[in-house]
Amino acid sequence: MLVLLFLGAEGCAVAEPKTAELTSSGPAVNSSLADRAEKETKGATIDIEPNGPADTVRVFYQRLREKKFRDAILLTNLRPASEGLTEAELNDFSLNFEAIAGQVPAQIEINGEIVTGDRATVTANLPGEDDKNEIQKINLKKIGGVWVIMTVDAEAEGRIQREGKQYFYNLRIETHHEEAKKMLERISKAELAHSLQNGGVFTDLNSLVGSGLLPEDIKTSLSTGYDYAINLAADKKSYFATATPAAYAKSGKLSFILKLDSKGISRVSSSDTGGKALLR
């Protein structure tokens, strides 16, 4: 689902009361979902009732596309994790939010709404993981008279309650850890492909990027949170690669290393080195 993917979340939204403004350290959110959406119904294939489940979904994506990130988060069950964030702290995640906002279509095609008591399911045509539009289900629950798009299960909600705003940072670190391991595994495959085409010798990071075997963003920590490096042997017949947190305890805690064993099989291991590169 195209909702806060940078955190690994699966959905979202806590609609607000119809008659009262939500208060936070950021700008207040308007009291009427219909007013905030400016009655923009283009793209919908069903009638959308003001303040209903489909309206909540529509307004969330509109706010996300408008880069009104605090307002968007306040419409989610991630709200307890966002309320304590200062503007500066919220800005720490701006690149992640903007990347998501850029994927939101100008018009959201909402094509289904099923309401059963205090539960609802809305279906919408949204970009999937491969950027191709697909029908996605968005689950909602009515809490205190307000429709909430449910993104995480009860266990995760309990974690949010315990960790507060630190939840965002912790989840980002965990996500970066998973991505760093996967990127090192991708480096292994890229080096293997290069060696098979070049007489068994390996190459450096820039060469792998230049040949299209690795993505461009691996060269900086801006989006990955990690610094990657490939250390070649003098004869280029062996190598090891490392992934080190760009900002220890903020973008990651674990340092990773990819090494080849005696059979030439790559192995990834990790350790908390206080932000130093894991060597050997």
ROLO-421156 format. One record per residue (C-alpha): residue number from 1; residue in one letter; x, y, z. Coordinates in steps of 0.2 Angstrom, whole numbers, padded with zeros to 4 digits. Layout:
{lumti->NUM, voba->A, X->X, Y->Y, Z->Z};
...
This chain:
{lumti->1, voba->M, X->0000, Y->0000, Z->0000};
{lumti->2, voba->L, X->0006, Y->0017, Z->-0004};
{lumti->3, voba->V, X->0006, Y->0024, Z->0014};
{lumti->4, voba->L, X->0022, Y->0028, Z->0023};
{lumti->5, voba->L, X->0032, Y->0014, Z->0015};
{lumti->6, voba->F, X->0048, Y->0021, Z->0021};
{lumti->7, voba->L, X->0043, Y->0015, Z->0038};
{lumti->8, voba->G, X->0037, Y->-0002, Z->0033};
{lumti->9, voba->A, X->0019, Y->0003, Z->0038};
{lumti->10, voba->E, X->0005, Y->-0006, Z->0029};
{lumti->11, voba->G, X->-0009, Y->0007, Z->0029};
{lumti->12, voba->C, X->-0015, Y->0022, Z->0039};
{lumti->13, voba->A, X->-0027, Y->0035, Z->0045};
{lumti->14, voba->V, X->-0035, Y->0042, Z->0060};
{lumti->15, voba->A, X->-0049, Y->0054, Z->0054};
{lumti->16, voba->E, X->-0052, Y->0068, Z->0065};
{lumti->17, voba->P, X->-0068, Y->0074, Z->0074};
{lumti->18, voba->K, X->-0080, Y->0083, Z->0064};
{lumti->19, voba->T, X->-0082, Y->0098, Z->0075};
{lumti->20, voba->A, X->-0066, Y->0100, Z->0084};
{lumti->21, voba->E, X->-0049, Y->0104, Z->0078};
{lumti->22, voba->L, X->-0034, Y->0093, Z->0082};
{lumti->23, voba->T, X->-0021, Y->0101, Z->0092};
{lumti->24, voba->S, X->-0002, Y->0097, Z->0090};
{lumti->25, voba->S, X->0014, Y->0106, Z->0089};
{lumti->26, voba->G, X->0011, Y->0109, Z->0070};
{lumti->27, voba->P, X->-0004, Y->0117, Z->0061};
{lumti->28, voba->A, X->-0021, Y->0113, Z->0066};
{lumti->29, voba->V, X->-0031, Y->0102, Z->0055};
{lumti->30, voba->N, X->-0048, Y->0108, Z->0048};
{lumti->31, voba->S, X->-0064, Y->0102, Z->0056};
{lumti->32, voba->S, X->-0073, Y->0095, Z->0040};
{lumti->33, voba->L, X->-0065, Y->0082, Z->0029};
{lumti->34, voba->A, X->-0077, Y->0087, Z->0015};
{lumti->35, voba->D, X->-0070, Y->0105, Z->0016};
{lumti->36, voba->R, X->-0052, Y->0100, Z->0017};
{lumti->37, voba->A, X->-0055, Y->0089, Z->0002};
{lumti->38, voba->E, X->-0063, Y->0104, Z->-0006};
{lumti->39, voba->K, X->-0076, Y->0092, Z->-0013};
{lumti->40, voba->E, X->-0063, Y->0086, Z->-0026};
{lumti->41, voba->T, X->-0072, Y->0070, Z->-0031};
{lumti->42, voba->K, X->-0063, Y->0068, Z->-0048};
{lumti->43, voba->G, X->-0057, Y->0050, Z->-0050};
{lumti->44, voba->A, X->-0069, Y->0042, Z->-0039};
{lumti->45, voba->T, X->-0081, Y->0029, Z->-0046};
{lumti->46, voba->I, X->-0093, Y->0029, Z->-0031};
{lumti->47, voba->D, X->-0103, Y->0042, Z->-0022};
{lumti->48, voba->I, X->-0092, Y->0048, Z->-0007};
{lumti->49, voba->E, X->-0101, Y->0053, Z->0009};
{lumti->50, voba->P, X->-0093, Y->0067, Z->0018};
{lumti->51, voba->N, X->-0083, Y->0061, Z->0033};
{lumti->52, voba->G, X->-0086, Y->0043, Z->0028};
{lumti->53, voba->P, X->-0072, Y->0030, Z->0026};
{lumti->54, voba->A, X->-0069, Y->0034, Z->0008};
{lumti->55, voba->D, X->-0068, Y->0052, Z->0012};
{lumti->56, voba->T, X->-0055, Y->0049, Z->0025};
{lumti->57, voba->V, X->-0045, Y->0039, Z->0013};
{lumti->58, voba->R, X->-0046, Y->0052, Z->-0001};
{lumti->59, voba->V, X->-0042, Y->0066, Z->0011};
{lumti->60, voba->F, X->-0026, Y->0057, Z->0018};
{lumti->61, voba->Y, X->-0019, Y->0055, Z->0000};
{lumti->62, voba->Q, X->-0023, Y->0073, Z->-0004};
{lumti->63, voba->R, X->-0014, Y->0079, Z->0011};
{lumti->64, voba->L, X->0001, Y->0068, Z->0007};
{lumti->65, voba->R, X->0001, Y->0074, Z->-0011};
{lumti->66, voba->E, X->0001, Y->0092, Z->-0005};
{lumti->67, voba->K, X->0016, Y->0088, Z->0007};
{lumti->68, voba->K, X->0005, Y->0092, Z->0022};
{lumti->69, voba->F, X->0014, Y->0078, Z->0031};
{lumti->70, voba->R, X->0009, Y->0082, Z->0049};
{lumti->71, voba->D, X->-0009, Y->0083, Z->0044};
{lumti->72, voba->A, X->-0008, Y->0067, Z->0034};
{lumti->73, voba->I, X->0000, Y->0058, Z->0049};
{lumti->74, voba->L, X->-0013, Y->0065, Z->0061};
{lumti->75, voba->L, X->-0026, Y->0055, Z->0051};
{lumti->76, voba->T, X->-0017, Y->0039, Z->0055};
{lumti->77, voba->N, X->-0015, Y->0027, Z->0069};
{lumti->78, voba->L, X->0003, Y->0032, Z->0069};
{lumti->79, voba->R, X->-0004, Y->0048, Z->0077};
{lumti->80, voba->P, X->0003, Y->0044, Z->0095};
{lumti->81, voba->A, X->0021, Y->0043, Z->0087};
{lumti->82, voba->S, X->0019, Y->0059, Z->0078};
{lumti->83, voba->E, X->0011, Y->0071, Z->0091};
{lumti->84, voba->G, X->0028, Y->0073, Z->0100};
{lumti->85, voba->L, X->0038, Y->0077, Z->0085};
{lumti->86, voba->T, X->0045, Y->0095, Z->0083};
{lumti->87, voba->E, X->0045, Y->0103, Z->0066};
{lumti->88, voba->A, X->0064, Y->0099, Z->0066};
{lumti->89, voba->E, X->0062, Y->0081, Z->0070};
{lumti->90, voba->L, X->0048, Y->0079, Z->0057};
{lumti->91, voba->N, X->0060, Y->0087, Z->0045};
{lumti->92, voba->D, X->0072, Y->0072, Z->0048};
{lumti->93, voba->F, X->0059, Y->0062, Z->0038};
{lumti->94, voba->S, X->0056, Y->0074, Z->0024};
{lumti->95, voba->L, X->0065, Y->0065, Z->0011};
{lumti->96, voba->N, X->0056, Y->0049, Z->0015};
{lumti->97, voba->F, X->0039, Y->0058, Z->0015};
{lumti->98, voba->E, X->0042, Y->0068, Z->-0001};
{lumti->99, voba->A, X->0047, Y->0052, Z->-0010};
{lumti->100, voba->I, X->0030, Y->0044, Z->-0006};
{lumti->101, voba->A, X->0021, Y->0060, Z->-0010};
{lumti->102, voba->G, X->0028, Y->0060, Z->-0027};
{lumti->103, voba->Q, X->0020, Y->0043, Z->-0030};
{lumti->104, voba->V, X->0003, Y->0049, Z->-0026};
{lumti->105, voba->P, X->-0008, Y->0051, Z->-0042};
{lumti->106, voba->A, X->-0016, Y->0068, Z->-0045};
{lumti->107, voba->Q, X->-0033, Y->0059, Z->-0043};
{lumti->108, voba->I, X->-0036, Y->0044, Z->-0032};
{lumti->109, voba->E, X->-0048, Y->0032, Z->-0040};
{lumti->110, voba->I, X->-0059, Y->0025, Z->-0026};
{lumti->111, voba->N, X->-0070, Y->0012, Z->-0032};
{lumti->112, voba->G, X->-0077, Y->0003, Z->-0017};
{lumti->113, voba->E, X->-0083, Y->0005, Z->0001};
{lumti->114, voba->I, X->-0090, Y->-0008, Z->0012};
{lumti->115, voba->V, X->-0096, Y->-0003, Z->0030};
{lumti->116, voba->T, X->-0100, Y->-0016, Z->0043};
{lumti->117, voba->G, X->-0104, Y->-0009, Z->0060};
{lumti->118, voba->D, X->-0088, Y->0000, Z->0066};
{lumti->119, voba->R, X->-0077, Y->-0008, Z->0053};
{lumti->120, voba->A, X->-0075, Y->-0003, Z->0034};
{lumti->121, voba->T, X->-0065, Y->-0008, Z->0019};
{lumti->122, voba->V, X->-0061, Y->0005, Z->0005};
{lumti->123, voba->T, X->-0054, Y->-0001, Z->-0011};
{lumti->124, voba->A, X->-0044, Y->0011, Z->-0022};
{lumti->125, voba->N, X->-0033, Y->0010, Z->-0038};
{lumti->126, voba->L, X->-0015, Y->0015, Z->-0031};
{lumti->127, voba->P, X->0003, Y->0012, Z->-0037};
{lumti->128, voba->G, X->0010, Y->-0004, Z->-0030};
{lumti->129, voba->E, X->0028, Y->-0009, Z->-0026};
{lumti->130, voba->D, X->0032, Y->-0010, Z->-0045};
{lumti->131, voba->D, X->0024, Y->0007, Z->-0048};
{lumti->132, voba->K, X->0010, Y->-0001, Z->-0058};
{lumti->133, voba->N, X->-0008, Y->0004, Z->-0052};
{lumti->134, voba->E, X->-0017, Y->-0010, Z->-0043};
{lumti->135, voba->I, X->-0033, Y->-0012, Z->-0033};
{lumti->136, voba->Q, X->-0028, Y->-0011, Z->-0015};
{lumti->137, voba->K, X->-0039, Y->-0013, Z->0001};
{lumti->138, voba->I, X->-0038, Y->-0001, Z->0015};
{lumti->139, voba->N, X->-0045, Y->-0006, Z->0032};
{lumti->140, voba->L, X->-0054, Y->0007, Z->0043};
{lumti->141, voba->K, X->-0061, Y->0006, Z->0061};
{lumti->142, voba->K, X->-0073, Y->0019, Z->0069};
{lumti->143, voba->I, X->-0065, Y->0025, Z->0085};
{lumti->144, voba->G, X->-0074, Y->0039, Z->0095};
{lumti->145, voba->G, X->-0085, Y->0043, Z->0081};
{lumti->146, voba->V, X->-0071, Y->0045, Z->0069};
{lumti->147, voba->W, X->-0065, Y->0033, Z->0054};
{lumti->148, voba->V, X->-0047, Y->0028, Z->0056};
{lumti->149, voba->I, X->-0037, Y->0019, Z->0043};
{lumti->150, voba->M, X->-0029, Y->0004, Z->0051};
{lumti->151, voba->T, X->-0011, Y->0002, Z->0047};
{lumti->152, voba->V, X->-0004, Y->-0009, Z->0060};
{lumti->153, voba->D, X->-0010, Y->-0023, Z->0071};
{lumti->154, voba->A, X->-0013, Y->-0022, Z->0090};
{lumti->155, voba->E, X->0005, Y->-0027, Z->0094};
{lumti->156, voba->A, X->0012, Y->-0013, Z->0084};
{lumti->157, voba->E, X->0000, Y->-0001, Z->0091};
{lumti->158, voba->G, X->0006, Y->-0006, Z->0109};
{lumti->159, voba->R, X->0024, Y->-0003, Z->0103};
{lumti->160, voba->I, X->0019, Y->0015, Z->0097};
{lumti->161, voba->Q, X->0011, Y->0018, Z->0114};
{lumti->162, voba->R, X->0027, Y->0013, Z->0123};
{lumti->163, voba->E, X->0039, Y->0021, Z->0111};
{lumti->164, voba->G, X->0030, Y->0037, Z->0106};
{lumti->165, voba->K, X->0039, Y->0048, Z->0094};
{lumti->166, voba->Q, X->0055, Y->0036, Z->0095};
{lumti->167, voba->Y, X->0044, Y->0023, Z->0086};
{lumti->168, voba->F, X->0048, Y->0032, Z->0069};
{lumti->169, voba->Y, X->0067, Y->0032, Z->0073};
{lumti->170, voba->N, X->0067, Y->0014, Z->0079};
{lumti->171, voba->L, X->0057, Y->0008, Z->0064};
{lumti->172, voba->R, X->0068, Y->0018, Z->0052};
{lumti->173, voba->I, X->0084, Y->0010, Z->0059};
{lumti->174, voba->E, X->0076, Y->-0007, Z->0058};
{lumti->175, voba->T, X->0071, Y->-0004, Z->0040};
{lumti->176, voba->H, X->0089, Y->0002, Z->0036};
{lumti->177, voba->H, X->0096, Y->-0013, Z->0043};
{lumti->178, voba->E, X->0086, Y->-0024, Z->0032};
{lumti->179, voba->E, X->0090, Y->-0014, Z->0017};
{lumti->180, voba->A, X->0109, Y->-0014, Z->0021};
{lumti->181, voba->K, X->0109, Y->-0033, Z->0021};
{lumti->182, voba->K, X->0100, Y->-0034, Z->0005};
{lumti->183, voba->M, X->0111, Y->-0021, Z->-0003};
{lumti->184, voba->L, X->0126, Y->-0031, Z->0002};
{lumti->185, voba->E, X->0118, Y->-0047, Z->-0006};
{lumti->186, voba->R, X->0115, Y->-0037, Z->-0021};
{lumti->187, voba->I, X->0133, Y->-0031, Z->-0022};
{lumti->188, voba->S, X->0138, Y->-0050, Z->-0021};
{lumti->189, voba->K, X->0127, Y->-0054, Z->-0036};
{lumti->190, voba->A, X->0134, Y->-0039, Z->-0045};
{lumti->191, voba->E, X->0152, Y->-0044, Z->-0042};
{lumti->192, voba->L, X->0149, Y->-0061, Z->-0048};
{lumti->193, voba->A, X->0141, Y->-0055, Z->-0064};
{lumti->194, voba->H, X->0156, Y->-0044, Z->-0067};
{lumti->195, voba->S, X->0169, Y->-0058, Z->-0063};
{lumti->196, voba->L, X->0160, Y->-0070, Z->-0075};
{lumti->197, voba->Q, X->0162, Y->-0057, Z->-0089};
{lumti->198, voba->N, X->0180, Y->-0051, Z->-0085};
{lumti->199, voba->G, X->0190, Y->-0067, Z->-0082};
{lumti->200, voba->G, X->0186, Y->-0069, Z->-0064};
{lumti->201, voba->V, X->0192, Y->-0052, Z->-0057};
{lumti->202, voba->F, X->0181, Y->-0041, Z->-0047};
{lumti->203, voba->T, X->0179, Y->-0022, Z->-0047};
{lumti->204, voba->D, X->0175, Y->-0006, Z->-0037};
{lumti->205, voba->L, X->0159, Y->0002, Z->-0032};
{lumti->206, voba->N, X->0159, Y->0015, Z->-0046};
{lumti->207, voba->S, X->0162, Y->0003, Z->-0059};
{lumti->208, voba->L, X->0147, Y->-0008, Z->-0054};
{lumti->209, voba->V, X->0136, Y->0007, Z->-0053};
{lumti->210, voba->G, X->0142, Y->0013, Z->-0070};
{lumti->211, voba->S, X->0139, Y->-0003, Z->-0078};
{lumti->212, voba->G, X->0121, Y->-0003, Z->-0071};
{lumti->213, voba->L, X->0123, Y->-0018, Z->-0059};
{lumti->214, voba->L, X->0120, Y->-0007, Z->-0044};
{lumti->215, voba->P, X->0109, Y->0008, Z->-0041};
{lumti->216, voba->E, X->0116, Y->0026, Z->-0041};
{lumti->217, voba->D, X->0110, Y->0030, Z->-0024};
{lumti->218, voba->I, X->0122, Y->0017, Z->-0016};
{lumti->219, voba->K, X->0136, Y->0030, Z->-0019};
{lumti->220, voba->T, X->0128, Y->0042, Z->-0005};
{lumti->221, voba->S, X->0120, Y->0039, Z->0011};
{lumti->222, voba->L, X->0106, Y->0052, Z->0008};
{lumti->223, voba->S, X->0092, Y->0039, Z->0005};
{lumti->224, voba->T, X->0100, Y->0023, Z->0011};
{lumti->225, voba->G, X->0107, Y->0030, Z->0028};
{lumti->226, voba->Y, X->0122, Y->0019, Z->0025};
{lumti->227, voba->D, X->0140, Y->0021, Z->0018};
{lumti->228, voba->Y, X->0145, Y->0007, Z->0007};
{lumti->229, voba->A, X->0162, Y->0002, Z->0002};
{lumti->230, voba->I, X->0171, Y->-0012, Z->-0008};
{lumti->231, voba->N, X->0189, Y->-0017, Z->-0003};
{lumti->232, voba->L, X->0198, Y->-0026, Z->-0017};
{lumti->233, voba->A, X->0213, Y->-0037, Z->-0016};
{lumti->234, voba->A, X->0228, Y->-0032, Z->-0025};
{lumti->235, voba->D, X->0225, Y->-0045, Z->-0039};
{lumti->236, voba->K, X->0206, Y->-0041, Z->-0039};
{lumti->237, voba->K, X->0203, Y->-0060, Z->-0036};
{lumti->238, voba->S, X->0194, Y->-0057, Z->-0020};
{lumti->239, voba->Y, X->0186, Y->-0043, Z->-0010};
{lumti->240, voba->F, X->0175, Y->-0039, Z->0005};
{lumti->241, voba->A, X->0161, Y->-0025, Z->0006};
{lumti->242, voba->T, X->0155, Y->-0015, Z->0020};
{lumti->243, voba->A, X->0140, Y->-0005, Z->0025};
{lumti->244, voba->T, X->0142, Y->0007, Z->0039};
{lumti->245, voba->P, X->0129, Y->0019, Z->0047};
{lumti->246, voba->A, X->0131, Y->0036, Z->0041};
{lumti->247, voba->A, X->0124, Y->0043, Z->0057};
{lumti->248, voba->Y, X->0126, Y->0030, Z->0071};
{lumti->249, voba->A, X->0110, Y->0027, Z->0082};
{lumti->250, voba->K, X->0100, Y->0039, Z->0070};
{lumti->251, voba->S, X->0102, Y->0030, Z->0053};
{lumti->252, voba->G, X->0107, Y->0013, Z->0059};
{lumti->253, voba->K, X->0116, Y->0005, Z->0073};
{lumti->254, voba->L, X->0123, Y->-0011, Z->0065};
{lumti->255, voba->S, X->0139, Y->-0011, Z->0054};
{lumti->256, voba->F, X->0138, Y->-0025, Z->0041};
{lumti->257, voba->I, X->0152, Y->-0034, Z->0031};
{lumti->258, voba->L, X->0151, Y->-0046, Z->0016};
{lumti->259, voba->K, X->0165, Y->-0058, Z->0014};
{lumti->260, voba->L, X->0169, Y->-0073, Z->0003};
{lumti->261, voba->D, X->0172, Y->-0090, Z->0012};
{lumti->262, voba->S, X->0185, Y->-0103, Z->0006};
{lumti->263, voba->K, X->0173, Y->-0109, Z->-0007};
{lumti->264, voba->G, X->0169, Y->-0092, Z->-0014};
{lumti->265, voba->I, X->0152, Y->-0091, Z->-0006};
{lumti->266, voba->S, X->0147, Y->-0074, Z->0000};
{lumti->267, voba->R, X->0142, Y->-0072, Z->0018};
{lumti->268, voba->V, X->0135, Y->-0056, Z->0027};
{lumti->269, voba->S, X->0137, Y->-0053, Z->0046};
{lumti->270, voba->S, X->0134, Y->-0038, Z->0057};
{lumti->271, voba->S, X->0139, Y->-0031, Z->0073};
{lumti->272, voba->D, X->0136, Y->-0015, Z->0083};
{lumti->273, voba->T, X->0153, Y->-0007, Z->0083};
{lumti->274, voba->G, X->0148, Y->0010, Z->0088};
{lumti->275, voba->G, X->0147, Y->0017, Z->0070};
{lumti->276, voba->K, X->0164, Y->0011, Z->0065};
{lumti->277, voba->A, X->0166, Y->0000, Z->0049};
{lumti->278, voba->L, X->0166, Y->-0019, Z->0052};
{lumti->279, voba->L, X->0182, Y->-0025, Z->0045};
{lumti->280, voba->R, X->0186, Y->-0044, Z->0045};
